[in-house]
Amino acid sequence: MKQRIEGVVPPYAPETDRSLRRWMPPGVTQEPLMLFKVLERHPELASRMRALGSGLLAHGRLSDADREIVIARVCARCGCAYEWGVHMASYAETAGLTPRQVARTATGTPDDPAWSPRQTALLRAVDELHAGSRLGDATWEGLRKHLGEAEALEFLVLAGWYRTIAYVANGLDIEPEPWALALPTG
């Protein structure tokens, strides 16, 4: 299937180039992600989205490992190969995730021995939110054993944000970046 909205293409107008570079981490020289190029078709929306997205990545209270486990699990549950692959290729190693953990974000269960009790609670909560858009009392209590109030709020926003990103990437049929990891199946 063809991507439904094409991304902006070089040579970029100066403002588009600045905006695309703001999406990318400092010092990155590779071409901006296709997701960002597509979002730049609506610069005002892209600007609003960038503020929340970058805030969750760079200024959150969750550890890098917790954040990436949540993002990967949400993307895997949504079948979003695009965002799962980008995050696992870009952040998994620096977040301290092992290759086994990376694969298990897509194919494992929350009770897998690869996970700490805190990570198990996060994965259970993602799975429950994905299944019914709610958290039961037991799942909430499990989260709160490991997360403070602010972290719990951030977890919910992070999970919802990456579900939104999955909707955009999947809805537009954006092909995985050539360097991204492949989403494991089965």
Salt bridges, closest charged atoms under 4 A:
GLU15 OE1 - ARG18 NH2 2.94
GLU15 OE2 - ARG22 NH2 3.27
GLU31 OE2 - LYS37 NZ 3.20
GLU40 OE2 - ARG50 NH1 3.62
GLU44 OE1 - HIS42 ND1 3.55
ASP64 OD1 - ARG67 NH1 3.05
ASP66 OD2 - ARG118 NE 2.50
GLU68 OE2 - ARG67 NE 2.83
GLU68 OE1 - HIS87 ND1 2.76
GLU83 OE2 - HIS87 NE2 3.24
ASP111 OD1 - ARG124 NH2 2.22
ASP112 OD1 - ARG100 NH2 3.10
ASP112 OD2 - ARG104 NH1 2.58
ASP127 OD1 - ARG73 NE 2.78
ASP127 OD1 - ARG77 NE 2.98
GLU151 OE2 - ARG118 NH2 3.27
